[in-house]
Amino acid sequence: MKAKLLLIAFAAVACTSAFAQQYLLMPDSTNNRLVGFDPFDGSVVNSNLFGLAGGTPISAIQVNNEIWVSEQIGDRVSRWDWAGNPLGAMTGLDNVRGASLIGNTVYVTNAGTANGAPGNAVVTYDMSGNLLGNFSTVGLAPSPFYVLEHNGSLLVSSSSANDDVHRFTTGGTSMGTFYNGANSFGEQMDIAPNGDILIGWFSSNVVARHDPVTGAVISSFAASGARGVHQLGNGNIMWSNGSGAHVYDVNTGVSTQVYTGGGRFFSAAAVPEPASMIALGAGLLALARRRRK
C-alpha cells in the first residue's frame, strides 16, 4: 500500500516537471507585473504572468513552488503562488535590491536601517522563509546590489565604493576584491557558459565580461543604464534597463529591444502549465482517496 501511494505521488511530481515551461523571469517595476521570456532566444513568452504589489520589484526568483520578489521601496520580500496569489512576506528589511537562491539559502541585499534592518548587509533565509542571519558589507561592498555564487564563494556587487564587486565566503567572511576598476555601480551579475562573469554596470552604461579569476574586464558593449544581465541559450546576452529588456547579438554587436517597461533582474524558473497542475491535483486526489480506505 505504501509503495503504491509513493508511486502516485511520484507520478504527480514527474508530470509537473515534464509539463513545466522553462521561463526567464523579470519583474517590470513600471507596470508592476512579472514577465516571462524564452531562455533560449529572449523572446517574450508571457508579458504578464501575474501582477505584482508594487514596491519597486527588483528580483523574482523561484523558491520551491513559490515566486519570491524583492521589493526595494516595499522593504520586503513578498511571496506568491503561480496564480499570482500573495502568500505573505519577509519584512524587517530596508532598501532591498537583488535576491538569489544559492543552494538551499536565499541571499537578499539590503542597504538601509529602517524597520530594524541591518544596514549595508546581505540577509539570508532558508527556503521556508525563516531568517538565518546576515553579514555586513560595510567598507567592502557598500550599498550591496546583487549576490552571485562563484566557485563556492559569493560575489557581491555594489552601487558605491569601496569595491565595485567584493568576494565573500558563503558565511560572509571577506575574501578580498574581485573588481574595483573604471566601471561603477554594478547591478546584476551572471556566469557565462565559459565561466566568465557578466556584469550590468548602471553608471558606466555597459555590460562587461570579466575574467573569472582576476576580475579584469575582457570586453564590453554599450548598454545604457544597465541593470539585469543573463546569457541566453543561443549565446546572445539579454540585458535590462529603465526602458525594458534588450537582446545583444554577439555576432552583429547590435542590441534589440524586446520588451518595453521597467526592466529589472533575470532568473530562470520552471512555470507549471495547466496540464501539469491538473495532473498534480489528480495525483493528490488519488492519494487522499487511498488514505481514506
C-alpha positions as CSV (number, residue, x, y, z in Angstrom):
1,M,0.0,0.0,0.0
2,K,2.7,2.5,1.0
3,A,4.6,1.7,-2.2
4,K,1.6,2.4,-4.4
5,L,0.9,5.7,-2.6
6,L,4.5,6.7,-3.2
7,L,4.2,5.9,-6.9
8,I,1.1,8.0,-7.2
9,A,2.9,11.0,-5.6
10,F,6.0,10.5,-7.7
11,A,3.9,10.3,-10.9
12,A,2.2,13.6,-10.0
13,V,5.5,15.3,-9.4
14,A,7.0,13.8,-12.6
15,C,4.1,15.1,-14.6
16,T,4.5,18.5,-13.2
17,S,8.2,18.6,-14.1
18,A,7.6,17.1,-17.6
19,F,5.0,19.7,-18.5
20,A,6.7,22.7,-16.8
21,Q,7.5,25.6,-19.1
22,Q,11.1,26.9,-18.7
23,Y,11.0,30.7,-18.4
24,L,13.4,33.6,-17.8
25,L,11.5,35.8,-15.3
26,M,11.9,39.5,-14.9
27,P,9.9,41.9,-12.7
28,D,8.6,45.0,-14.6
29,S,8.9,47.8,-11.9
30,T,7.0,50.3,-14.1
31,N,3.9,48.2,-14.7
32,N,4.2,46.1,-11.6
33,R,3.9,42.7,-13.3
34,L,6.0,39.6,-13.8
35,V,7.2,38.9,-17.3
36,G,8.3,35.6,-18.8
37,F,10.9,35.3,-21.6
38,D,12.2,32.4,-23.6
39,P,15.5,31.4,-22.0
40,F,17.0,30.3,-25.4
41,D,16.4,33.5,-27.5
42,G,15.0,36.1,-25.1
43,S,11.6,36.5,-26.9
44,V,8.6,37.4,-24.8
45,V,6.5,34.3,-23.9
46,N,4.2,36.0,-21.4
47,S,4.1,39.7,-20.9
48,N,2.0,39.4,-17.7
49,L,2.4,36.1,-15.8
50,F,0.7,37.9,-12.9
51,G,0.5,41.3,-11.3
52,L,2.9,42.4,-8.5
53,A,2.1,44.5,-5.5
54,G,4.5,47.3,-6.4
55,G,7.2,48.5,-4.1
56,T,9.7,48.6,-6.9
57,P,10.2,44.9,-7.5
58,I,13.9,44.0,-8.4
59,S,14.3,40.2,-8.4
60,A,11.8,37.4,-8.9
61,I,13.2,34.0,-8.0
62,Q,11.6,30.6,-7.8
63,V,11.8,29.0,-4.4
64,N,10.3,25.6,-4.3
65,N,6.8,26.1,-5.9
66,E,6.7,29.8,-5.0
67,I,8.0,33.1,-6.5
68,W,9.8,35.4,-4.1
69,V,10.0,39.0,-5.1
70,S,12.4,41.5,-3.6
71,E,10.8,45.0,-3.3
72,Q,13.2,47.9,-3.0
73,I,10.7,50.5,-1.8
74,G,8.3,47.9,-0.3
75,D,11.2,46.9,2.1
76,R,10.3,43.3,2.0
77,V,10.5,40.0,0.0
78,S,6.9,39.1,-1.0
79,R,5.9,35.5,-1.7
80,W,3.5,34.4,-4.4
81,D,2.0,31.3,-5.9
82,W,1.9,30.8,-9.7
83,A,-1.6,32.1,-9.9
84,G,-0.5,35.4,-8.5
85,N,-2.0,34.9,-5.1
86,P,0.0,36.6,-2.2
87,L,1.4,34.1,0.3
88,G,2.9,36.6,2.8
89,A,6.3,38.3,3.0
90,M,9.6,38.6,4.9
91,T,9.9,42.0,6.5
92,G,12.4,43.7,8.7
93,L,14.3,44.9,5.6
94,D,15.0,48.3,4.1
95,N,16.1,49.4,0.7
96,V,16.1,45.8,-0.7
97,R,17.8,45.1,-4.0
98,G,18.6,41.7,-5.6
99,A,17.7,38.3,-4.3
100,S,19.4,35.0,-5.2
101,L,18.7,31.3,-4.4
102,I,22.1,29.6,-3.9
103,G,21.8,26.0,-2.8
104,N,19.2,26.0,-0.1
105,T,19.7,29.6,1.0
106,V,18.2,32.8,-0.2
107,Y,20.5,35.8,-0.2
108,V,18.9,39.3,-0.1
109,T,20.9,42.5,-0.5
110,N,19.8,45.2,2.0
111,A,21.1,48.8,2.2
112,G,19.0,50.6,4.9
113,T,18.5,50.6,8.7
114,A,14.7,51.3,8.9
115,N,12.3,48.6,10.1
116,G,15.1,47.0,12.2
117,A,17.1,46.2,9.1
118,P,20.9,45.6,9.4
119,G,22.1,48.4,7.1
120,N,24.5,47.6,4.3
121,A,24.4,43.8,4.5
122,V,23.4,40.5,2.9
123,V,20.4,38.9,4.7
124,T,19.9,35.1,4.5
125,Y,16.7,32.9,4.7
126,D,16.1,29.2,4.4
127,M,13.6,28.0,1.7
128,S,10.7,28.2,4.2
129,G,11.3,31.9,4.7
130,N,12.9,31.6,8.2
131,L,15.6,34.2,8.9
132,L,19.0,32.7,9.1
133,G,21.1,35.8,9.8
134,N,23.1,38.4,7.9
135,F,26.6,39.6,7.2
136,S,27.8,43.2,6.9
137,T,29.3,44.5,3.7
138,V,30.3,47.9,5.2
139,G,33.7,49.0,4.0
140,L,33.9,46.2,1.5
141,A,30.9,46.3,-0.9
142,P,28.9,49.3,0.5
143,S,25.4,49.6,-0.8
144,P,25.2,45.9,-2.0
145,F,23.1,45.2,-5.0
146,Y,23.3,41.5,-6.0
147,V,24.8,38.2,-4.9
148,L,26.2,35.6,-7.3
149,E,27.6,32.2,-6.4
150,H,31.0,31.7,-7.9
151,N,33.3,28.6,-7.4
152,G,32.0,28.1,-3.8
153,S,32.2,31.7,-2.8
154,L,29.9,34.7,-3.2
155,L,30.4,37.8,-5.4
156,V,28.6,40.9,-4.1
157,S,28.2,43.9,-6.4
158,S,27.8,47.4,-5.0
159,S,26.4,50.7,-6.2
160,S,29.2,52.6,-4.5
161,A,32.9,52.3,-3.5
162,N,35.0,50.8,-1.8
163,D,34.9,47.7,-4.0
164,D,32.6,47.5,-7.0
165,V,32.5,43.7,-6.6
166,H,33.8,42.0,-3.4
167,R,34.2,38.3,-2.8
168,F,32.9,36.6,0.4
169,T,32.7,33.1,1.7
170,T,29.1,31.7,1.9
171,G,29.2,32.6,5.6
172,G,30.1,36.2,4.9
173,T,33.8,36.4,5.6
174,S,35.8,38.7,3.3
175,M,37.9,37.1,0.6
176,G,39.1,40.3,-0.9
177,T,38.4,42.4,-4.0
178,F,37.1,40.8,-7.2
179,Y,36.8,44.0,-9.2
180,N,37.5,47.7,-8.4
181,G,38.1,49.5,-11.6
182,A,36.8,52.0,-14.1
183,N,33.3,50.7,-14.2
184,S,30.9,51.7,-11.5
185,F,27.5,50.8,-9.9
186,G,27.3,47.1,-10.5
187,E,23.9,45.6,-10.5
188,Q,23.1,42.0,-11.7
189,M,25.8,39.5,-12.4
190,D,25.7,36.2,-14.3
191,I,28.1,33.4,-15.1
192,A,28.6,32.9,-18.9
193,P,28.7,29.3,-20.2
194,N,32.5,29.5,-20.5
195,G,32.8,30.7,-16.9
196,D,33.3,34.4,-17.5
197,I,31.4,36.8,-15.2
198,L,28.9,39.2,-16.9
199,I,28.0,42.4,-15.0
200,G,25.5,45.1,-15.8
201,W,27.2,48.4,-14.9
202,F,24.5,51.0,-14.4
203,S,26.5,54.2,-14.2
204,S,29.1,53.2,-16.8
205,N,26.3,52.3,-19.3
206,V,27.9,49.0,-20.3
207,V,27.6,45.2,-19.8
208,A,31.1,43.9,-19.3
209,R,32.6,40.4,-19.5
210,H,35.1,39.8,-16.7
211,D,37.9,37.3,-16.2
212,P,36.5,34.8,-13.6
213,V,39.9,34.6,-11.8
214,T,41.3,38.2,-11.9
215,G,38.1,40.1,-12.3
216,A,39.7,42.1,-15.2
217,V,37.4,43.4,-18.0
218,I,37.7,41.2,-21.1
219,S,35.2,43.0,-23.3
220,S,32.1,45.2,-23.0
221,F,29.2,46.6,-25.1
222,A,27.1,49.7,-24.8
223,A,24.1,49.2,-22.5
224,S,22.6,52.5,-21.3
225,G,21.7,52.3,-17.6
226,A,22.3,48.5,-17.5
227,R,20.5,46.6,-14.7
228,G,19.9,43.0,-15.3
229,V,22.0,40.6,-17.4
230,H,21.8,37.0,-18.5
231,Q,23.4,35.0,-21.3
232,L,20.8,33.1,-23.3
233,G,20.9,29.6,-24.6
234,N,21.7,30.8,-28.1
235,G,24.8,32.7,-26.8
236,N,23.3,36.2,-27.1
237,I,23.1,38.4,-24.0
238,M,19.9,39.7,-22.5
239,W,20.1,42.9,-20.5
240,S,17.6,45.3,-19.0
241,N,17.3,49.0,-18.1
242,G,14.7,51.5,-17.2
243,S,13.1,51.3,-20.7
244,G,12.7,47.5,-20.8
245,A,14.6,44.4,-21.9
246,H,17.0,44.0,-24.7
247,V,19.0,41.2,-26.5
248,Y,22.5,41.9,-27.6
249,D,23.5,39.8,-30.7
250,V,27.1,38.7,-30.1
251,N,27.7,38.3,-33.9
252,T,26.4,41.6,-35.1
253,G,27.2,43.7,-32.0
254,V,23.7,45.2,-32.0
255,S,21.1,45.3,-29.2
256,T,17.4,45.0,-30.0
257,Q,14.7,45.9,-27.5
258,V,12.2,43.0,-27.0
259,Y,10.1,44.4,-24.1
260,T,9.0,47.9,-23.0
261,G,8.7,48.6,-19.3
262,G,10.8,48.9,-16.2
263,G,13.4,46.2,-16.7
264,R,15.0,44.6,-13.7
265,F,16.9,41.3,-12.9
266,F,16.5,38.0,-14.6
267,S,16.2,34.5,-13.2
268,A,15.4,31.0,-14.5
269,A,12.2,29.3,-13.4
270,A,10.0,26.3,-14.3
271,V,6.5,27.6,-14.7
272,P,3.8,24.9,-14.2
273,E,1.5,24.5,-17.2
274,P,-2.3,23.9,-16.7
275,A,-1.9,20.3,-17.7
276,S,0.7,19.7,-15.1
277,M,-1.4,21.3,-12.4
278,I,-4.3,19.0,-13.3
279,A,-2.0,16.0,-13.2
280,L,-0.7,17.1,-9.8
281,G,-4.2,17.6,-8.5
282,A,-5.3,14.2,-9.8
283,G,-2.4,12.5,-8.1
284,L,-3.0,14.2,-4.8
285,L,-6.7,13.4,-5.0
286,A,-6.0,9.8,-5.7
287,L,-3.5,9.8,-2.8
288,A,-6.2,11.2,-0.4
289,R,-8.8,8.7,-1.5
290,R,-6.4,5.8,-0.9
291,R,-5.7,7.1,2.6
292,R,-9.4,7.2,3.5
293,K,-9.8,3.5,2.7
